[in-house]
C-alpha cells in the first residue's frame, strides 16, 4: 500500500470517475489502450529524466521529494 495525500486521492477519484471503467482497472493507459505497469512507468520516467540530464531515476525518490514540500 502506498500512502497518498488526501488532495491527490480526490483528484485520482475524479479522474477515474471521468475515465470510466472498473474500480480495479489501471489508472493510466498507453497509446494502444493497455494498462501502464509499474515497470512501464519506471522506464518512461527514466527516459524523461535522462533526456533532461538527470542521472539517478527512481520513482520512490519522488515520494521523498514531494513528502518534504
C-alpha positions in Angstrom: 0.0 0.0 0.0 1.2 3.5 -0.9 0.2 6.4 1.3 -1.2 9.3 -0.8 -2.0 12.8 0.1 -5.8 13.4 0.5 -5.8 16.0 -2.3 -4.2 13.6 -4.7 -6.8 10.9 -3.7 -9.6 13.4 -4.6 -8.0 14.2 -8.0 -7.5 10.5 -8.8 -11.0 9.6 -7.9 -12.3 12.4 -10.1 -10.1 11.2 -12.9 -11.2 7.6 -12.5 -14.8 8.6 -12.4 -14.5 10.7 -15.6 -12.5 8.0 -17.4 -15.0 5.3 -16.5 -14.3 1.6 -16.2 -13.8 -0.7 -13.3 -12.5 0.5 -9.9 -9.7 -2.0 -10.1 -8.6 -1.1 -13.6 -5.2 0.5 -14.4 -5.4 4.3 -13.8 -3.2 5.1 -16.8 -3.0 3.6 -20.3 -0.6 3.7 -23.2 -1.4 4.8 -26.7 -2.5 1.2 -27.5 -5.0 1.1 -24.7 -3.0 -1.3 -22.5 -2.6 -0.5 -18.8 0.7 1.1 -17.8 2.6 -1.3 -15.5 4.9 -0.2 -12.7 7.8 -1.1 -15.0 6.4 0.9 -17.9 6.1 4.0 -15.7 9.6 3.4 -14.4 11.1 3.2 -17.9 9.1 6.3 -19.1 10.3 8.3 -16.1 13.9 7.2 -16.7 13.7 8.2 -20.3 12.3 11.6 -19.5 14.9 12.2 -16.8 17.8 11.1 -19.0 16.6 13.5 -21.7 17.0 16.3 -19.2 20.3 15.3 -17.8 19.1 13.7 -14.6 21.3 10.7 -13.8 19.6 8.9 -10.9 16.0 8.0 -11.6 13.8 6.2 -9.0 10.1 6.5 -8.8 10.4 6.1 -5.0 12.6 9.3 -4.9 9.6 11.4 -5.9 7.8 10.2 -2.8 10.6 11.6 -0.7 10.9 14.8 -2.7 7.2 15.7 -2.5 6.8 14.5 1.1 9.2 17.3 2.1 7.2 20.0 0.4 
